[in-house]
Amino acid sequence: MRSEVLGLGLLALGALLCGAGLPGAPAVSEARAQTAQPAPAPAAPAPVVSGPSCKLKGTAPVFKGAKLYDAPSGGRTIATFTGALVPMTLSAIPADPAAGRARLGTSDSSPSLRIEGYIAPSDVSVFTTRDIPVISGHIWISSAQKVKLVAATGDSLRAELSISGSEGQTAKATASCDAFTLQRGAPMRMEVPGSARGYLMKTSSIELFDRPNGDVIFTLKMLEGTAQLFWSTEAKSGFVHLMSRGDLTIDAWARLKDLEPLKKGEMMDQYIPPTTAVAGAQLALDKAPPIVKAQRSVPVRARRDEKERPIGEIEAGAEVYVLETVAGWTNVLPKALGMTPPDEGGFWIPASETPK
């Protein structure tokens, strides 16, 4: 009997400790008896990319072996480029193009087999559509020049030009997205007056000024033996007003002592470096399968599975090669063969939707 009373007393004491507690003792919360829950991880910040209106378009070859992925980072390969011409639209360009992927759709304006994915911006050639200022009023990156994207904001891009014939010198300029394209245009030549005189640099480096006896705005550093041609119709106070148009367009002043005047009447075109256009690879299949034309759009998947999210579509009016049909799915390829699927994947459409 006495042991039962002792047991009841211990139970009562335990209740006091877990409830109101003893005077002067800290209260014990009921939550302490529960397992602590970790705080939810903060959501990853959304990647900073160019705005929805910033889209670069064109039809051009993509570097052979360049890959298109199904995610901005990581992910799987959904297409590999062959070096042939591909219609493209580049968008969602990362703030640092060297550190992320941009969105690429293999379609421009005409119907095509469009695959939507992500690519390293450096794998896609970008060109200027117009002159963009490096130093306002004096130096521009000329139109139709290949540039490297180095930064992106909502509606503008910053690009870098490797100056032809220089010691690895670059020029940077910022312009709205419509100043850039994925397809090179024709370079524009500068009209040279008949009264103009040609000048060449005496040494490999020359300082350019904003006016006679003014401020140095740019120093051009060329390789030894590389001829940089200028022309002029104006000289003042030991300075010559120079004009030129190549990969850079220049309208600036230089010291006469740093220049070698050409003989009057000497042809200046011989000093202008030629430009070449890069054509895409010409590809063909050994035994060409049938080519069909889509009458309506058809979703394309990377695997033969209805649960797979489409990676693109055959746009209405596009022509494609029809390859094998396996278990109710048909594999297709773009007619221009500008890209192919990885070995473990394909460009699959339901056999029932295969164009006839």
HELIX and SHEET records of a PDB file:
HELIX    1   1 ARG A    2  CYS A   18  1                                  17    
HELIX    2   2 GLU A   30  ALA A   33  5                                   4    
HELIX    3   3 PRO A  121  ASP A  123  5                                   3    
HELIX    4   4 CYS A  177  ALA A  179  5                                   3    
HELIX    5   5 LEU A  256  ASP A  258  5                                   3    
HELIX    6   6 ASP A  269  TYR A  271  5                                   3    
HELIX    7   7 ALA A  351  GLU A  353  5                                   3    
SHEET    1   A 6 LEU A  56  PRO A  61  0                                        
SHEET    2   A 6 LEU A  85  SER A  91 -1                                        
SHEET    3   A 6 ALA A 102  GLY A 105 -1                                        
SHEET    4   A 6 LEU A 113  ILE A 119 -1                                        
SHEET    5   A 6 GLY A 312  ILE A 314 -1                                        
SHEET    6   A 6 VAL A 298  VAL A 300 -1                                        
SHEET    1   B 3 LYS A  67  TYR A  69  0                                        
SHEET    2   B 3 THR A  77  PHE A  81 -1                                        
SHEET    3   B 3 MET A 339  THR A 340 -1                                        
SHEET    1   C 5 THR A 170  SER A 176  0                                        
SHEET    2   C 5 SER A 156  SER A 162 -1                                        
SHEET    3   C 5 LYS A 146  ALA A 152 -1                                        
SHEET    4   C 5 VAL A 126  THR A 128 -1                                        
SHEET    5   C 5 PHE A 180  THR A 181 -1                                        
SHEET    1   D 5 ILE A 132  ILE A 135  0                                        
SHEET    2   D 5 ILE A 139  ILE A 141 -1                                        
SHEET    3   D 5 LEU A 248  ARG A 255 -1                                        
SHEET    4   D 5 PHE A 239  ARG A 245 -1                                        
SHEET    5   D 5 ALA A 235  LYS A 236 -1                                        
SHEET    1   E 3 LEU A 229  SER A 232  0                                        
SHEET    2   E 3 ARG A 197  MET A 201 -1                                        
SHEET    3   E 3 LEU A 259  PRO A 261 -1                                        
SHEET    1   F 2 SER A 205  PHE A 209  0                                        
SHEET    2   F 2 VAL A 216  LYS A 221 -1                                        
SHEET    1   G 4 ILE A 291  LYS A 293  0                                        
SHEET    2   G 4 GLU A 319  VAL A 326 -1                                        
SHEET    3   G 4 TRP A 329  PRO A 334 -1                                        
SHEET    4   G 4 TRP A 348  PRO A 350 -1                                        
END                                                                             
